[in-house]
Amino acid sequence: MSLALVLFALFTFGLSTDVPGMRDSADAMAHLLDKQVLAHLANASAFTGFMLSALTQWGYFRHWWVLVKFVITVVQLAFGVFVLVPTVAGINVVATVLMFSAIAFQAWLSVAKPSGRTPWTPPGKLPAGPAWMYGLSLAVPVIDFGVGFGVFGHPMPMLSLLVAVGYPLIVKR
């Protein structure tokens, strides 16, 4: 959330400055932070959120508030890749405000847990996932960062994707 505010500040400064070259510098710095920092943190945050859903009683689609967070997260990841990265600063000012607002709304959902269960939720609670999986959930984003940055030079959350999709398919709870 704080990086979305930093990007907003850089894009806003770039649009409002009259200093020659500062607009391009602010825009370049925002895109550098987005590519080298925010992209990795967004992938790690999404993955750990998905795994907390999978490993706890909340599940992926058992409660409306979790389902809404899931959808917002997927939309934010796609939005960040396809809108924030390739566009100009004017659009990015609005986009970063939307990203910040969505993250703040997700934080509120996590605390308030509004609404009830989805209609397809069976009765009872899901059992907690195995303890080793919580540890693996912390290690996977670090491994993805090392491989993605070290080998490809950009985020490559392949292991995160495999674990987040594979765990619910393999472990029937």
Residue pairs with C-beta under 8 A, 6 or more apart in sequence:
1 100
1 103
1 104
1 107
3 33
3 37
3 38
3 41
4 38
4 96
4 99
4 100
4 103
5 96
5 100
6 30
6 33
7 30
7 33
7 34
7 38
7 84
7 92
7 96
8 93
8 96
8 97
8 100
10 26
10 27
10 29
10 30
10 33
11 26
11 27
11 30
11 89
11 92
11 93
11 96
12 93
13 22
13 26
14 22
14 23
14 24
14 25
14 26
14 27
14 30
14 89
15 23
15 89
15 90
15 93
17 23
17 26
23 89
26 89
27 88
27 89
30 89
30 92
31 85
34 80
34 84
34 85
35 85
35 154
38 80
39 80
39 81
39 154
39 155
40 141
40 145
40 148
40 149
40 155
42 76
42 77
42 80
43 77
43 141
43 144
43 155
43 157
43 160
44 141
44 144
44 145
44 160
46 73
46 74
46 76
46 77
46 160
47 137
47 140
47 141
47 144
47 157
47 160
47 163
47 164
48 137
48 138
48 141
49 69
49 73
50 60
50 70
50 73
50 164
51 133
51 134
51 137
51 163
51 164
51 167
52 58
52 137
53 59
53 60
53 66
53 70
54 60
54 129
54 164
54 167
54 168
55 128
55 129
55 133
55 134
55 137
56 126
56 128
56 129
57 125
57 126
57 127
57 128
58 66
58 126
59 66
59 121
59 126
60 66
60 67
60 70
60 168
61 67
61 70
61 118
61 120
61 121
62 117
62 118
62 121
62 126
63 113
63 115
63 116
63 117
63 118
63 121
64 114
64 115
64 116
64 117
64 118
65 109
65 110
65 112
65 113
65 114
65 115
67 118
68 109
69 106
69 109
69 110
72 102
72 105
72 106
73 106
75 102
76 99
76 102
76 103
79 95
79 98
79 99
80 99
83 91
83 95
84 92
84 95
84 96
84 99
87 95
126 173
127 173
129 167
129 171
129 173
133 167
136 163
137 163
140 159
140 160
140 163
141 157
141 160
143 159
144 155
144 156
144 157
144 158
144 159
144 160
145 155
147 156
147 158
147 159
148 154
148 155
148 156
148 157
149 155
